[in-house]
Amino acid sequence: MNYIKHLNAVFQQFARDSRLNPTHISLYIALFQFWNINRFPETFYINREEVMKMAKIGSKATYHRCLKNLSDWSFILYLPSHNPYKGSQIKMLKFGTSTGTSSEQAVGQVLVPYININKQKENSNKLKLPKNENEVLIFFKEKNWPTIEAKKFFNHYKSIGWKLGGKIKITDWHSTAENWMLKAEEIQTLQTENKESQNRDNLKTTKIKDYGQPL
């Protein structure tokens, strides 16, 4: 990865693309810096607050809009996570890596991402919703979770139209199921702690009494 060639090529692309505004460019540079810090991996996780702070973006709506724009316009590949325990992922599309001219490099880089995006959409659609209850039972069994918990999960989300909070459509039911398992573990832990607390002698009284002692 030659980041100098990459930056030179991407800035040439910035100059040609009239859709971009300073916020888009600021966000891209912030993402590039995190890519650099992580030693240029194929994909890397991001923290919204950290990226917004580095890019000097104060609005979450602006942040998400610009992030989606950069992905739609083939500067990055944005892999959003709807799991609160997992961050979203970013794939930085490489510029300036071909042996052609600068303009050829830019065109070549624009053509490649669309293929990757289509593949990503295909994979996302495969995970969008389970085909049937049996598919959910198999997934929970692989995670060493009881059948009854799989049935609870399937019946709950089927009854509300496979939506999060009754509003947002589920795009990856595997992540939703894993989140369900995490919450179930938390509930079980709280129930155990409450039971132990009820059984504990909070007054710390003793059952051995000495009736010879004066009152």
C-alpha positions as CSV (number, residue, x, y, z in Angstrom):
1,M,0.0,0.0,0.0
2,N,1.6,3.2,-1.2
3,Y,-0.4,5.8,0.7
4,I,1.3,8.8,-1.1
5,K,0.1,7.5,-4.5
6,H,-3.3,6.7,-3.0
7,L,-3.7,10.2,-1.6
8,N,-2.6,11.9,-4.8
9,A,-5.1,9.8,-6.8
10,V,-8.0,10.3,-4.4
11,F,-7.4,14.1,-4.2
12,Q,-7.5,14.2,-8.0
13,Q,-10.8,12.4,-7.8
14,F,-12.1,14.9,-5.2
15,A,-11.3,17.7,-7.6
16,R,-13.3,16.1,-10.4
17,D,-16.4,15.1,-8.3
18,S,-18.7,18.1,-7.9
19,R,-21.0,16.2,-5.5
20,L,-18.4,16.4,-2.7
21,N,-18.4,19.2,-0.1
22,P,-15.8,19.9,2.6
23,T,-17.5,17.7,5.1
24,H,-17.2,14.7,2.8
25,I,-13.5,15.3,2.4
26,S,-13.0,15.9,6.1
27,L,-14.8,12.6,6.9
28,Y,-12.7,10.7,4.3
29,I,-9.4,12.0,5.7
30,A,-10.5,11.0,9.2
31,L,-11.3,7.5,8.0
32,F,-8.0,7.4,6.2
33,Q,-6.2,8.2,9.4
34,F,-7.9,5.4,11.3
35,W,-7.0,3.1,8.4
36,N,-3.4,4.2,8.7
37,I,-3.4,3.7,12.5
38,N,-4.7,0.2,12.0
39,R,-1.9,-0.5,9.4
40,F,-4.1,-0.5,6.3
41,P,-6.1,-3.7,6.8
42,E,-8.7,-4.9,4.3
43,T,-11.5,-3.8,6.7
44,F,-11.5,-2.2,10.1
45,Y,-14.1,-1.2,12.8
46,I,-14.9,2.4,13.6
47,N,-16.3,4.2,16.6
48,R,-18.8,6.9,15.5
49,E,-17.8,9.4,18.3
50,E,-14.1,9.1,17.5
51,V,-14.6,9.5,13.8
52,M,-16.9,12.5,14.3
53,K,-14.4,14.1,16.6
54,M,-11.5,13.7,14.2
55,A,-13.6,14.9,11.2
56,K,-15.0,17.9,13.2
57,I,-18.6,16.8,12.5
58,G,-21.1,17.8,15.1
59,S,-24.3,16.3,13.7
60,K,-25.0,12.5,13.7
61,A,-27.4,13.0,10.7
62,T,-24.6,14.8,8.7
63,Y,-22.1,12.1,9.7
64,H,-24.4,9.2,8.5
65,R,-25.4,11.1,5.3
66,C,-21.8,11.8,4.3
67,L,-20.7,8.3,5.2
68,K,-23.4,6.8,3.0
69,N,-22.5,9.2,0.2
70,L,-18.9,8.2,0.2
71,S,-19.9,4.6,0.0
72,D,-22.5,5.2,-2.7
73,W,-20.0,7.2,-4.7
74,S,-17.3,4.5,-4.5
75,F,-14.7,6.1,-2.3
76,I,-15.2,3.6,0.6
77,L,-17.3,0.6,1.3
78,Y,-19.5,1.1,4.4
79,L,-20.6,-2.0,6.2
80,P,-23.1,-0.8,8.9
81,S,-23.7,-2.8,12.0
82,H,-27.1,-2.9,13.7
83,N,-25.7,-4.7,16.7
84,P,-25.1,-2.3,19.6
85,Y,-22.2,-4.5,20.7
86,K,-20.4,-4.3,17.4
87,G,-19.1,-1.3,15.5
88,S,-19.6,-0.7,11.8
89,Q,-16.9,-1.7,9.4
90,I,-15.1,0.3,6.7
91,K,-13.3,-0.9,3.6
92,M,-11.1,1.8,2.1
93,L,-11.1,1.4,-1.7
94,K,-7.6,1.8,-3.1
95,F,-6.7,4.5,-5.5
96,G,-3.5,5.0,-7.5
97,T,-2.5,1.4,-7.7
98,S,-2.8,0.8,-11.4
99,T,0.0,1.4,-13.9
100,G,-2.0,3.7,-16.1
101,T,-2.4,7.5,-16.0
102,S,-4.1,9.3,-13.1
103,S,-7.4,9.5,-15.0
104,E,-7.3,5.8,-15.8
105,Q,-6.5,5.1,-12.2
106,A,-9.6,7.0,-11.1
107,V,-11.9,5.3,-13.6
108,G,-10.5,1.9,-12.8
109,Q,-11.1,2.4,-9.1
110,V,-14.7,3.5,-9.7
111,L,-15.5,0.3,-11.7
112,V,-14.2,-2.1,-9.1
113,P,-16.3,-1.1,-6.0
114,Y,-19.6,-1.6,-7.7
115,I,-18.9,-5.3,-8.0
116,N,-17.9,-5.5,-4.3
117,I,-21.0,-3.5,-3.3
118,N,-23.2,-5.9,-5.3
119,K,-21.6,-8.9,-3.6
120,Q,-22.1,-7.2,-0.2
121,K,-25.8,-6.6,-0.9
122,E,-26.2,-10.2,-2.0
123,N,-24.6,-11.5,1.2
124,S,-26.7,-9.1,3.2
125,N,-30.0,-10.3,1.6
126,K,-29.1,-13.9,2.3
127,L,-28.9,-13.0,6.1
128,K,-31.8,-10.6,6.1
129,L,-34.5,-12.9,7.5
130,P,-34.5,-16.6,8.3
131,K,-36.3,-18.9,5.8
132,N,-38.2,-20.7,8.5
133,E,-38.2,-21.7,12.2
134,N,-35.9,-24.6,11.6
135,E,-33.1,-22.3,10.4
136,V,-33.3,-20.4,13.7
137,L,-33.3,-23.7,15.7
138,I,-30.1,-24.8,13.8
139,F,-28.4,-21.4,14.4
140,F,-29.2,-21.4,18.2
141,K,-28.0,-25.1,18.4
142,E,-24.7,-24.1,16.9
143,K,-24.3,-21.5,19.6
144,N,-25.2,-24.1,22.3
145,W,-28.5,-22.4,23.1
146,P,-31.6,-24.4,24.1
147,T,-34.4,-25.0,21.6
148,I,-36.9,-23.1,23.7
149,E,-34.9,-19.9,23.5
150,A,-34.8,-20.2,19.7
151,K,-38.5,-20.6,19.5
152,K,-39.0,-17.5,21.8
153,F,-36.7,-15.5,19.4
154,F,-38.5,-16.7,16.3
155,N,-42.0,-16.2,17.6
156,H,-41.2,-12.8,19.1
157,Y,-39.8,-11.2,15.9
158,K,-42.2,-13.0,13.6
159,S,-45.1,-11.5,15.6
160,I,-43.8,-7.9,15.2
161,G,-42.9,-8.3,11.5
162,W,-39.2,-8.8,12.0
163,K,-38.5,-5.2,13.1
164,L,-36.3,-3.7,15.8
165,G,-38.3,-1.6,18.2
166,G,-41.3,-2.2,16.0
167,K,-39.9,0.3,13.4
168,I,-36.6,-0.7,11.9
169,K,-36.5,-3.7,9.6
170,I,-33.9,-6.3,10.5
171,T,-31.1,-6.5,7.9
172,D,-29.0,-9.2,9.6
173,W,-31.0,-11.7,11.7
174,H,-27.8,-13.5,12.9
175,S,-26.6,-10.3,14.6
176,T,-30.1,-9.8,16.1
177,A,-30.1,-13.4,17.4
178,E,-26.7,-12.9,19.0
179,N,-27.9,-9.7,20.7
180,W,-30.9,-11.7,21.9
181,M,-28.6,-14.2,23.5
182,L,-26.5,-11.5,25.2
183,K,-29.7,-9.9,26.7
184,A,-30.9,-13.3,27.8
185,E,-27.6,-13.9,29.6
186,E,-27.9,-10.5,31.3
187,I,-31.5,-11.3,32.5
188,Q,-30.4,-14.7,33.8
189,T,-27.5,-13.1,35.7
190,L,-29.8,-10.5,37.3
191,Q,-32.3,-13.1,38.3
192,T,-29.6,-15.2,39.9
193,E,-28.3,-12.2,41.8
194,N,-31.8,-11.2,43.0
195,K,-32.5,-14.7,44.2
196,E,-29.2,-14.8,46.1
197,S,-30.0,-11.4,47.6
198,Q,-33.4,-12.6,48.8
199,N,-32.0,-15.7,50.4
200,R,-29.3,-13.7,52.1
201,D,-29.9,-12.8,55.8
202,N,-29.7,-9.0,55.3
203,L,-30.2,-8.3,59.0
204,K,-27.3,-10.5,59.8
205,T,-29.1,-12.0,62.8
206,T,-28.0,-15.1,64.5
207,K,-30.1,-18.1,65.2
208,I,-28.0,-18.9,68.3
209,K,-29.4,-16.9,71.2
210,D,-28.1,-16.5,74.7
211,Y,-31.2,-15.8,76.9
212,G,-29.0,-15.4,79.9
213,Q,-27.8,-11.9,78.7
214,P,-29.7,-8.9,80.1
215,L,-31.9,-7.0,77.7
